[in-house]
Every structure is written in structure tokens, then in C-alpha cells.
Amino acid sequence: MTDLQLSLIAAAGVFVAGVFTYNKIQEYKAKKSVERAFSSDHDDVLMRTGDDAVARQEPSFSLDSATPGVAGGEAAAAAAALSAVAAEFTTDDEAGQPASEDALAARANAASAAAAEQATALVDPLIDCLLPLSLEAPARGDKLLPVLQTLRMVGNKPVHYIGKAVSGDWEPIAHGGVYTELQGGVQLASRSTALNELEYSELVTRLRAMADEIGAEPVIPDMMEVMAEARNLHRFVAGHDAQLGVNLQTNGAPWSITTLIGALEKQGFDVRPDGRFVMPDGEGSFLFSLSTNVTPAEETTARLTLLLDVPCVAPARDGFGAMVACAKSLVARLDATIVDDYNQPLSDAALTEIAGQVQDFYAEMNDADIPAGSTRALRLFS
């Protein structure tokens, strides 16, 4: 064995001995540290007996900041939250008393009925082609909604969806909800057209792709039956697409648009972003509209037209009566005459006759289960 090899062996032995010694020193230090940690003479409440024992403190929602478990501010917030929750379960006539089972059941039934009404407004068996979607497993609305958003229109026909919640109620699909079944619906007709074969084929193709993505199996209705229903519904829509107008003709010089705008605003009209004048109904929509019959670039007009979209205004609002009353008020304000489309004056008798025809129209819509001004009618005549 050479001198070099002997030197390397000796060096290795020294290295191993050093490592062993270092480990022993670290082990000794750790042992002493543990002994010091457990050798203190402070009391152990679990080992006390007799008079030295201390009563156990339970966590508390006391508002006293000295109370262990919850600080004063946190306790106050917790107590307020508990009070708010408790208030939800009290009746109006017995404040502070738990609501009866009948009251809770009534609230649950009301909530269920409201959800069902919203669901029917979205997917309506009368005006939609129903598209059942059987889910492989319950799914959350958070995951369903982004996928369902990819199929919201076919042509100019809207597509809506509802879900069967774990409670068994059908409701609009929402974040946080869990659904065991889905139901889609494509509107069969609009004011302009009926759902056609090309649109339906596109719908089926896109529906299958979407269903694969969410783990669902769609039930596809027969195309011929769907087309027949769509044509029948569109015939009804076309036959009841009624818009009634009354005109105001100036008795003198044409009106200045600037002056006219002030008069219309005093009458209660709002100006929409598209330039239309509308009479608000007090609930975010409008009863009738008004047209100046000129382009925005023109400075004067000699004729105004008030227009009522009959199927979109509920009978209870008396849209035609309100429109005629407005026209008569403007006659006095603007020095005008109420005329028909042929510039012939409209007498009170003629206006009363038209009002009767409007009531007949409303009766026909009711008989078809599509009341004027209802959600169903608004969807069809939008």
C-alpha cells in the first residue's frame, strides 16, 4: 500500500470520528433543553386536586370584555348576528317569539312558489320547445352557468335554462345552487319569424356539444312536431301584433323641436337614448311612445304620433285610455287637432269605438292564455 493511500485512510478515519463526536454533542444539548422545558415548577391545572382546583371556564358569548373565549367586540358582533338570525324566525304580531310551524311552512311554500314562477317565466311550455337535460351527477350552478352561457341564442330566438334543485323545486340556475336535472327551452317564435329547420339543426348540434361538456344527456324533440308548433305560434303572434296610434296635427305653424321638447317633458315624457319619447309607467317600463316624425337634424315638425304597443301593456293599465288623455292634454298645450293616419279628425265617438276594439283584443289574448302585458306576451312581442 502506498503512502498516498495510507494518508487518505487516516484522513477518512479522522473525518468519521469528528462527525460522530459532533452528533453526540448535539444529542446532549437537545436532551438538556427538553429537561429544562419540563422541569419548571409552574402549576399544571390538570393535576390539581381539592381546594387548589380551578373551575373550568366554558367559552361564552358574554358582552363582558373580560370574559374568556371571546373578546368584547367579537362577542358583541356574534350576539348581534345571532339576534339577526333569530329575528328572521319571528312573526310580525309576536315579536321575539319563535315563528310557528305553520308560519315557517307558509314562508317555505311562498319561496317555492316564487321560484316556480320564475322558472316558468324562463322555460315556458306554451311558447318554448322544451329540452330536458339529464345530468350524470348533481352539479353546482357555478360550474353550469359558464357553459350554459355559450348557447343563449339561436338566430333571434332566446334559449333559457332552469334546474331542479335538491329540494325538488325547479328554479333559475344560480351560483351556489346544486341541481339534479336541467331543462332548456328555445323560444318557438318572435315578432318577426318562427323557429325554422336551419335554426333548429344548429340548436341540436350546439346543444349536444354543450351537454357533453357538463356531463348531461339531452332529449331532442322531433323536428317536424317542433316546426308545426312554431308556425302555429307565429301565426298567433302575427295576428295580434297590434300597434295603435293617434296623431296630433298643428293648427298653425310647425312646432319648433326645441320648444316641443320642453312641452313634452312638462307632459311627463322621458327621452330615451335612441331619441324616442316615452311615457313612463312608474315601474321601469312605459305605456306608450311619441314620435316627432322628423329626423334629428330637422328643426321643426307639424305632426306628432303617439303609439301604443297593445300586446305589451296590461289591460289594467288602460294604455289606450292614458294615451288618448295625453293627446287631449297636448291639444290644449300645443294648439293641435287629433287626427287619423289620413289627417281626418278623430271624434270622441270614434275614440270610444276604438277603445271597445282594444278590449276585444285583450279578451282574445286572454283566451289564448297569453294575456297582454304578461311575461309571456312580452317575450313574444319584444
HELIX and SHEET records of a PDB file:
HELIX    1   1 ASP A    3  PHE A   38  1                                  36    
HELIX    2   2 VAL A   45  MET A   47  5                                   3    
HELIX    3   3 GLY A   50  ASP A   52  5                                   3    
HELIX    4   4 GLY A   72  ALA A   87  1                                  16    
HELIX    5   5 GLU A  101  LEU A  122  1                                  22    
HELIX    6   6 GLY A  141  LEU A  148  1                                   8    
HELIX    7   7 GLU A  197  ILE A  214  1                                  18    
HELIX    8   8 MET A  223  GLY A  239  1                                  17    
HELIX    9   9 ILE A  257  GLN A  267  1                                  11    
HELIX   10  10 VAL A  310  CYS A  312  5                                   3    
HELIX   11  11 PRO A  315  ARG A  317  5                                   3    
HELIX   12  12 GLY A  319  LEU A  334  1                                  16    
HELIX   13  13 ASP A  348  ASP A  367  1                                  20    
HELIX   14  14 THR A  375  LEU A  380  1                                   6    
SHEET    1   A 5 MET A 153  VAL A 154  0                                        
SHEET    2   A 5 LYS A 157  ALA A 165 -1                                        
SHEET    3   A 5 VAL A 178  GLN A 187 -1                                        
SHEET    4   A 5 ASP A 128  ARG A 140 -1                                        
SHEET    5   A 5 ALA A 216  PRO A 218 -1                                        
SHEET    1   B 3 MET A 153  VAL A 154  0                                        
SHEET    2   B 3 LYS A 157  ALA A 165 -1                                        
SHEET    3   B 3 TRP A 170  PRO A 172 -1                                        
SHEET    1   C 6 ASP A 270  VAL A 271  0                                        
SHEET    2   C 6 PHE A 277  PRO A 280 -1                                        
SHEET    3   C 6 PHE A 286  SER A 291 -1                                        
SHEET    4   C 6 ARG A 303  ASP A 309 -1                                        
SHEET    5   C 6 GLN A 243  THR A 250 -1                                        
SHEET    6   C 6 ALA A 336  VAL A 339 -1                                        
SHEET    1   D 2 TRP A 255  SER A 256  0                                        
SHEET    2   D 2 THR A 300  THR A 301 -1                                        
END                                                                             
